[in-house]
Amino acid sequence: MASRAQENAASGQSDIFGAALGAQPEKLVLPPCEPWLPADRLHREFAAVGFYLSAHPLDEYKALLEKMRVQNWAEFQAAVKRGATAGRLAGTITSKQERKTRTGNKMGVVNFSDTTGQFEAVLFSETLAQFRDVLEPGRSVVITVAAEDRPEGVNLRIQTAQALEDEAVRHQKEMRIYLRDATPVGTVASQLGTSGEGQVSFIVIKGEGQGEIEVALPDRYRITPQLASAMKAVQGVVEVELV
């Protein structure tokens, strides 16, 4: 609409059909649609502007990463300056390239983003073949790295890589979903999806907080912070707690 208005103004059409006739500006009408899930919104933000705008994909994993004692990039970079040569990091993959070395072997160059900045790491043929499927753009992962402090900056070489979602499943054993009534239960149940080992409970809040009723579901589910974030976006859900 903006482009069309500008073209009309440049050609003089706005004077003929707009101002001359006293026409009102055209209204922008957006079609109704369901809100994006948080992970989808962040992915679209990065694709549109080149960085995460409203939050970071790792925000919802903060408690888990602290429990796992995973360092952020700023902390690890400072540790390498003090002499550290290895560590464990978490990051969301923003891009990946594969190229050939001088000897003809393949190597990968992977760019990551975490809540403190962006960093790059490399991996060579055997490690690349082992973790190629895990290291895909858009995925959040936990990596162990060997590090070297060089004049141009900290150099990282990936030794292992695991999907952060898989790590979360191993650590998250219970999810409690707080409601005031049964209205969102159908939507929540449809999103639980994949079976796993985690316990899911509905906590119904009575009145103005005078009491709670807990209903534990009989089945077991795959529980992750990303699933909890999606549950929080369901209208009628008061809070979601991971244990």
C-alpha positions as CSV (number, residue, x, y, z in Angstrom):
1,M,0.0,0.0,0.0
2,A,2.8,2.4,0.9
3,S,4.6,1.6,-2.4
4,R,1.4,2.1,-4.4
5,A,0.8,5.5,-2.7
6,Q,4.3,6.6,-3.4
7,E,4.0,5.7,-7.1
8,N,0.7,7.5,-7.3
9,A,2.1,10.6,-5.7
10,A,5.1,10.5,-8.1
11,S,2.9,10.2,-11.1
12,G,0.4,12.9,-9.9
13,Q,-2.5,10.5,-9.6
14,S,-2.9,11.4,-5.9
15,D,-3.7,14.9,-6.9
16,I,-6.4,13.8,-9.4
17,F,-8.0,11.0,-7.5
18,G,-7.1,11.8,-3.9
19,A,-6.7,15.4,-2.7
20,A,-8.8,16.8,-5.6
21,L,-11.8,14.6,-4.7
22,G,-11.2,14.8,-1.0
23,A,-10.9,11.0,-0.8
24,Q,-10.0,9.5,2.6
25,P,-6.7,7.6,2.9
26,E,-7.1,3.8,2.3
27,K,-7.3,1.8,5.5
28,L,-4.9,-1.1,6.1
29,V,-7.0,-4.1,6.9
30,L,-5.1,-7.1,8.3
31,P,-6.6,-10.6,7.9
32,P,-7.4,-12.4,11.2
33,C,-4.9,-15.1,12.1
34,E,-3.7,-17.1,15.0
35,P,-0.8,-15.7,17.0
36,W,2.6,-17.3,16.2
37,L,4.1,-19.6,18.8
38,P,7.1,-17.9,20.5
39,A,9.7,-20.1,18.7
40,D,8.1,-19.4,15.3
41,R,8.0,-15.6,16.0
42,L,11.7,-15.5,17.0
43,H,12.6,-17.5,13.8
44,R,10.7,-15.0,11.7
45,E,12.2,-12.0,13.5
46,F,15.7,-13.3,12.7
47,A,14.8,-14.0,9.1
48,A,13.4,-10.5,8.7
49,V,16.0,-8.3,10.5
50,G,19.0,-10.5,11.1
51,F,18.7,-10.7,14.9
52,Y,16.2,-11.7,17.6
53,L,14.0,-8.8,18.5
54,S,11.5,-9.6,21.2
55,A,13.4,-12.3,23.1
56,H,16.1,-14.9,22.5
57,P,15.4,-18.7,21.8
58,L,17.6,-19.5,24.8
59,D,15.7,-17.4,27.3
60,E,13.2,-20.2,28.0
61,Y,16.2,-22.6,28.8
62,K,17.9,-20.2,31.3
63,A,17.1,-22.3,34.4
64,L,18.0,-25.6,32.6
65,L,21.4,-24.2,31.4
66,E,22.2,-23.0,34.9
67,K,21.4,-26.4,36.2
68,M,23.6,-28.0,33.5
69,R,26.4,-25.5,34.3
70,V,26.6,-24.4,30.7
71,Q,28.5,-21.1,30.2
72,N,27.3,-18.3,28.0
73,W,29.6,-16.9,25.3
74,A,30.7,-13.8,27.3
75,E,31.7,-15.9,30.3
76,F,33.5,-18.5,28.3
77,Q,35.4,-15.9,26.2
78,A,36.6,-14.2,29.4
79,A,37.7,-17.7,30.8
80,V,39.7,-18.4,27.6
81,K,41.5,-15.1,28.0
82,R,42.5,-16.3,31.5
83,G,43.8,-19.6,30.1
84,A,40.8,-22.0,29.7
85,T,41.2,-24.4,26.8
86,A,37.8,-26.2,26.7
87,G,34.2,-25.7,27.8
88,R,30.5,-26.2,27.1
89,L,28.3,-23.7,25.4
90,A,24.7,-23.4,24.3
91,G,23.6,-21.5,21.2
92,T,21.0,-21.1,18.5
93,I,22.5,-21.9,15.1
94,T,22.1,-18.9,12.7
95,S,24.1,-20.3,9.7
96,K,26.2,-23.3,8.7
97,Q,28.6,-23.7,5.8
98,E,30.6,-26.7,4.6
99,R,33.8,-26.3,2.6
100,K,36.8,-28.3,1.6
101,T,40.2,-28.0,3.3
102,R,43.5,-27.9,1.3
103,T,43.8,-31.6,1.8
104,G,40.3,-32.2,0.2
105,N,38.6,-33.1,3.5
106,K,35.3,-31.4,4.5
107,M,35.0,-29.0,7.3
108,G,32.1,-27.1,8.7
109,V,31.8,-23.4,9.9
110,V,28.9,-22.9,12.2
111,N,27.6,-19.5,13.5
112,F,25.8,-19.4,16.9
113,S,23.9,-16.8,18.9
114,D,23.3,-16.8,22.6
115,T,21.9,-14.1,25.0
116,T,25.3,-12.4,25.3
117,G,26.5,-12.3,21.6
118,Q,27.4,-14.3,18.5
119,F,30.3,-16.6,17.9
120,E,31.7,-19.0,15.3
121,A,33.0,-22.6,15.7
122,V,34.5,-25.0,13.2
123,L,34.5,-28.8,13.0
124,F,36.3,-31.2,10.8
125,S,35.4,-34.3,8.6
126,E,34.8,-37.0,11.2
127,T,33.1,-34.7,13.7
128,L,31.1,-33.0,10.9
129,A,29.8,-36.4,9.7
130,Q,28.8,-37.4,13.2
131,F,26.9,-34.2,14.1
132,R,25.8,-32.8,10.7
133,D,22.1,-33.6,11.3
134,V,22.2,-31.9,14.7
135,L,23.9,-28.7,13.5
136,E,21.1,-27.3,11.4
137,P,20.2,-23.5,11.3
138,G,17.4,-22.6,13.6
139,R,18.2,-25.3,16.1
140,S,19.4,-24.7,19.7
141,V,22.2,-27.0,20.7
142,V,24.7,-27.7,23.5
143,I,28.3,-28.0,22.3
144,T,31.6,-28.9,23.9
145,V,34.5,-27.1,22.4
146,A,38.3,-26.8,22.4
147,A,39.3,-23.2,22.5
148,E,42.5,-21.2,21.6
149,D,43.1,-17.6,22.3
150,R,44.5,-16.0,19.1
151,P,45.3,-12.4,18.2
152,E,42.2,-12.2,16.0
153,G,40.0,-13.6,18.7
154,V,39.0,-16.8,20.4
155,N,39.0,-19.8,18.1
156,L,36.6,-22.7,18.8
157,R,36.6,-26.2,17.5
158,I,33.5,-28.4,18.1
159,Q,34.0,-31.7,19.7
160,T,30.4,-32.8,20.5
161,A,26.9,-31.4,19.8
162,Q,23.5,-32.3,21.2
163,A,20.1,-30.8,20.5
164,L,19.1,-28.7,23.5
165,E,15.6,-30.1,23.3
166,D,16.9,-33.6,23.9
167,E,18.9,-32.4,26.8
168,A,15.8,-30.7,28.2
169,V,13.8,-33.9,28.0
170,R,16.4,-35.7,30.1
171,H,16.2,-33.1,32.8
172,Q,12.5,-32.0,32.8
173,K,10.4,-34.6,34.6
174,E,7.2,-32.7,35.4
175,M,5.0,-29.9,34.0
176,R,2.2,-28.2,35.9
177,I,-0.3,-26.1,34.0
178,Y,-2.3,-23.6,36.0
179,L,-5.9,-22.8,34.9
180,R,-8.9,-21.0,36.4
181,D,-11.4,-23.2,34.5
182,A,-11.6,-26.0,31.9
183,T,-11.8,-23.8,28.9
184,P,-8.2,-24.2,27.6
185,V,-8.0,-27.9,28.4
186,G,-8.8,-29.1,24.8
187,T,-6.2,-26.8,23.2
188,V,-3.6,-27.8,25.7
189,A,-4.3,-31.5,25.3
190,S,-3.9,-31.2,21.5
191,Q,-0.5,-29.6,21.9
192,L,0.9,-32.2,24.3
193,G,1.6,-34.5,21.4
194,T,4.7,-36.7,21.7
195,S,4.8,-39.4,24.3
196,G,7.7,-39.5,26.7
197,E,8.5,-39.9,30.4
198,G,7.3,-36.6,31.8
199,Q,4.3,-36.1,34.1
200,V,1.8,-33.4,33.2
201,S,-0.7,-32.1,35.8
202,F,-3.5,-29.5,35.5
203,I,-3.7,-27.2,38.6
204,V,-7.2,-25.6,38.7
205,I,-7.2,-22.4,40.8
206,K,-10.3,-22.0,42.9
207,G,-11.9,-18.5,43.0
208,E,-9.5,-15.8,43.9
209,G,-6.8,-18.2,45.0
210,Q,-8.6,-19.8,48.0
211,G,-7.4,-23.2,46.9
212,E,-6.2,-25.5,44.1
213,I,-7.3,-28.8,42.6
214,E,-4.6,-30.9,41.0
215,V,-5.4,-33.4,38.2
216,A,-2.5,-35.6,37.0
217,L,-2.8,-37.0,33.5
218,P,-2.4,-40.8,33.3
219,D,-0.1,-40.7,30.2
220,R,3.5,-39.5,30.0
221,Y,4.7,-36.8,27.6
222,R,7.9,-35.3,26.2
223,I,8.4,-32.2,28.3
224,T,10.6,-29.3,27.2
225,P,10.8,-25.5,27.9
226,Q,9.7,-24.9,24.3
227,L,6.5,-26.9,24.9
228,A,6.0,-25.0,28.2
229,S,6.4,-21.7,26.3
230,A,3.7,-22.8,23.7
231,M,1.4,-23.7,26.6
232,K,1.8,-20.3,28.1
233,A,0.6,-18.8,24.9
234,V,-2.8,-20.7,25.1
235,Q,-5.6,-18.3,26.1
236,G,-6.9,-19.2,29.6
237,V,-3.6,-20.7,30.8
238,V,-2.5,-18.7,33.9
239,E,1.0,-20.1,34.4
240,V,3.2,-23.1,33.4
241,E,5.8,-24.6,35.8
242,L,8.6,-27.0,35.0
243,V,10.0,-29.2,37.7
